Amino acid sequence: MANKVVSNTGPLIHLTEINLIKALDVFQEICIPDEVKNELIRNKINLPKKVKVTHLKPQFKDVATILVNKFSLDLGEAQAIALALQERADYFLTDDLDARTVANIHNVEAHGTIGIVLRAFRENLINKETTIKKVNELYTQSSLFITQDLVNQAIKSIKEFKQ
C-alpha cells in the first residue's frame, strides 16, 4: 500500500461518477491542495472522507506558479504536483497527460483513474466482474476521455490477472 499520494481533481471526479470512491482505500493517505478542493466544490463533488486538504508552504506555492507559467498547467494540476514534491508523495494521481509529463520531469510517479481501479482489483477491494464493469463505465458514463483500445487493454489485463 502506498503511504501517501496527492491527487488532482480528475480521478476524484471520475471515481465519483462511477460510484467507486472506495477504490481510494488502496492508499493510506490522500492529500489535495486548496485549488483541487475548490475545483471539487465547483463540480459539486463532496470531499471523500479519506482525502485531506494540505496547504502548500510558501516555497511550494512558488513552484506551483512556475509550473503554471512554464508548462501551461492549470492551477489545480500545478498545485497538486507542487504538493506531491512538498510531501514527498509516493504517487501523483492524475488523468491529464500534460500533468503526467510534468510530474515525470520532476521524478513524481503519476497514475490515472484506470490504474486506481486496477489496483483496487489487484488488492481485492473489488472483484473481477465489478472491475470490468467499472472500467467500462469509465468509458461510457464518466467525463474521463479514454479510448476503447485502452478499455480493451485494461479488461484483457483484468481477465489475465491471477489472484
N, C-alpha and C positions, 0 to 999 in steps of 0.2 A: 504494500500500500504506500502510495506517495504521501509523504508527510504534509507538504504544503504546496498548493497550487494557487495561481492567480488566474482569474477568468476575465475576459471582456464580455460584452453584452450578448453576443451571438449564441454561444452554447446554452446560456441560461434561458434565452427566449425559445430556442429550438426544442430543448428538453421539456419546457413548459408546454409548448404547442402539441407535443405528442404524449403528454401526461407521463413523463418518465423522469421527473426531477430526482427520484430516488437513486438514479444511476450515479449521482454525485457522491453517494455513500462509499464509492471506491476510494475517495480521497479523505484524508484525516482532517485537513483544514483547507478551506477555500476562502481566499481574500479577493476583494474587489476594491478599486479606487472610487473616490467620490463621483467622478463623472460616469462610471458604469452604473452606480446606484441611480444617478439622475436619469440615465437612459432607460433603465428598467422602469422607473416611475413613469416616464413619458410614454412607455409602451404598455403601461398598466399591468406590469408583471410584479407580483409580490416577491419580496426578497426571500429566497429559500432560507429556512432556519439554519442550515449548515453554512451559509455564506455570511462572512462578516466584512464590514466596511473598514478598510485600513487607510489612514491618511498618509499621503506622501510627505516625506521630510523635505525641507526646502531645496536641498541639492537635487533631489529626485524630481521635484516639480520642474526644475531647470532642465533635467534630462527629458522629461515629457515634452516641454516646449521645443527643445532641439529636435526631437523625433517628429513632431508635427511639422516643423519648418523644413527639415532636411528630407523627410521621406513622404510628406503629404498625407500622413496618417490622420484619422480623426482623433479628437482629444481623448475619447474613451480608450481607444486602442493604445495610444501613446502613453496614457497614464497607467494602463494595465501592464505594459512592457516595463515601464519605469518601476512600477511596484514589484514586478517579478524580480527585477535586479536588486531593488532595495531589500526585499525579504529573502533573497537567495532561494527563490521558489524552485521546487523540483520540476514543475511544468507550467506552461502558459497555455490556457485554453482559449482557442480562437478558431473561427471558420474563415477568417479573412486572409486571403493569400498574401497580400502586401504585409499585413501584420506578422504573418508567419515568417516571411522573408526577413523582415527587420529583426524579429526575435532571434532567428538563427544567426544573423550577423553578430548579435550580442551574446551568442552562446546560450540562449534560452530555448529549451526544447518545447516545441509547440505541438498541441494535439487538438483535434476538432471534435465535433459532436459525434460523428460516426465512431471515432476512436473511443470516446467515453462509453458509448453504448456497447461496443465490442468488449471493452474492458469489464464492464458490469456483467456481461455474459461469461467471460473467462473466470471471473471471481465468484460465479454462481449467485449473483444478485438477481438475475433473470434467467429464465430457461431458454432453450434454443428456439422454440416456437415464438415466444414473446419477442426475442431479439430480432428474428426475421421480420415479424410484424412491425416492430418499431422502426427498423431500418427502412422498410417500405413506406411507412408513414412519414419519415423524414422527407422522402421524395414527393409524396402525394399530398400531405397535409400541413407541412411546415413551410416557413418562409425561407428555409435554407436552400440555396441553389446548389444542387448536386446533379450529376449526370446519371442516367440509367446504367451506364457502364460501371460507375463507382458503386452503385447499389448492387448490381450483379456480382461484382468482385467481393463486396462485403458479405453478401449472402453465401457465396461459394466458400469463403473462409470460415464462416459460421458452421456450415454443413460439414466441413472437413475437420473442424476442431475436435480433438479427443479430450473429453473431460475426465 
